[in-house]
């Protein structure tokens, strides 16, 4: 069983080292978590805030990202 785990760990490390896409996804996830924490700490003490937990911030952040991507695709918007 341990050999099986080592083989998978070696595969994941190989993919991470050789593919810049995985580094980009990892960076995006880390940034999403950091900025979500910032939004949560900024809104947690406000009266009437619609966001009451860190999970809600993560949900709304992912939802807005997907909305932005779908709008860009629908209207053929380019970032460059």
C-alpha positions as CSV (number, residue, x, y, z in Angstrom):
1,X,0.0,0.0,0.0
2,X,2.8,2.4,0.8
3,X,4.5,1.8,-2.6
4,X,1.1,2.7,-4.2
5,X,1.0,5.9,-2.3
6,X,4.6,6.8,-3.1
7,X,3.9,6.2,-6.8
8,X,1.0,8.6,-6.7
9,X,2.9,11.2,-4.8
10,X,5.8,11.0,-7.4
11,X,3.2,11.3,-10.2
12,X,1.6,14.4,-8.6
13,X,5.1,16.0,-8.0
14,X,6.1,15.3,-11.6
15,X,2.9,16.9,-13.0
16,X,3.3,19.9,-10.7
17,X,7.0,20.5,-11.7
18,X,6.5,20.0,-15.5
19,X,3.2,21.8,-16.1
20,X,2.8,25.5,-15.5
21,X,-1.0,25.1,-15.6
22,X,-1.0,23.4,-12.2
23,X,1.1,26.1,-10.7
24,X,-1.3,28.7,-12.1
25,X,-4.4,26.9,-10.7
26,X,-2.6,26.5,-7.3
27,X,-1.8,30.2,-7.3
28,X,-5.4,31.1,-8.2
29,X,-6.8,29.0,-5.4
30,X,-4.4,30.5,-2.8
31,X,-5.3,34.0,-4.0
32,X,-9.0,33.2,-3.9
33,X,-8.7,32.0,-0.3
34,X,-6.6,35.0,0.8
35,X,-8.9,37.6,-0.9
36,X,-12.0,35.8,0.5
37,X,-10.5,36.1,4.0
38,X,-10.0,39.8,3.4
39,X,-13.6,40.3,2.4
40,X,-14.8,38.2,5.3
41,X,-12.8,40.2,7.8
42,X,-13.9,43.5,6.2
43,X,-17.6,42.6,6.4
44,X,-17.9,40.5,9.6
45,X,-18.5,43.4,11.9
46,X,-20.7,45.5,9.7
47,X,-24.4,45.9,10.6
48,X,-26.7,44.5,7.9
49,X,-23.9,42.7,6.1
50,X,-25.2,40.0,3.8
51,X,-22.2,37.7,4.3
52,X,-22.0,36.0,7.7
53,X,-19.5,33.3,7.3
54,X,-16.2,32.5,5.4
55,X,-18.1,29.8,3.5
56,X,-20.5,32.3,2.1
57,X,-17.6,34.5,1.0
58,X,-16.0,31.5,-0.8
59,X,-19.3,30.7,-2.5
60,X,-20.0,34.2,-3.7
61,X,-16.4,34.6,-4.9
62,X,-16.6,31.4,-7.0
63,X,-20.1,32.4,-8.3
64,X,-18.9,35.8,-9.4
65,X,-15.9,34.2,-11.1
66,X,-18.1,31.8,-13.1
67,X,-20.5,34.7,-14.0
68,X,-17.6,36.8,-15.3
69,X,-16.2,33.9,-17.4
70,X,-19.7,33.1,-18.8
71,X,-20.3,36.7,-19.7
72,X,-16.8,37.0,-21.4
73,X,-17.6,33.9,-23.4
74,X,-21.1,35.0,-24.3
75,X,-20.1,38.5,-25.5
76,X,-16.7,37.4,-26.8
77,X,-14.8,39.8,-24.6
78,X,-11.0,39.5,-24.5
79,X,-8.7,40.6,-21.7
80,X,-6.0,41.9,-24.1
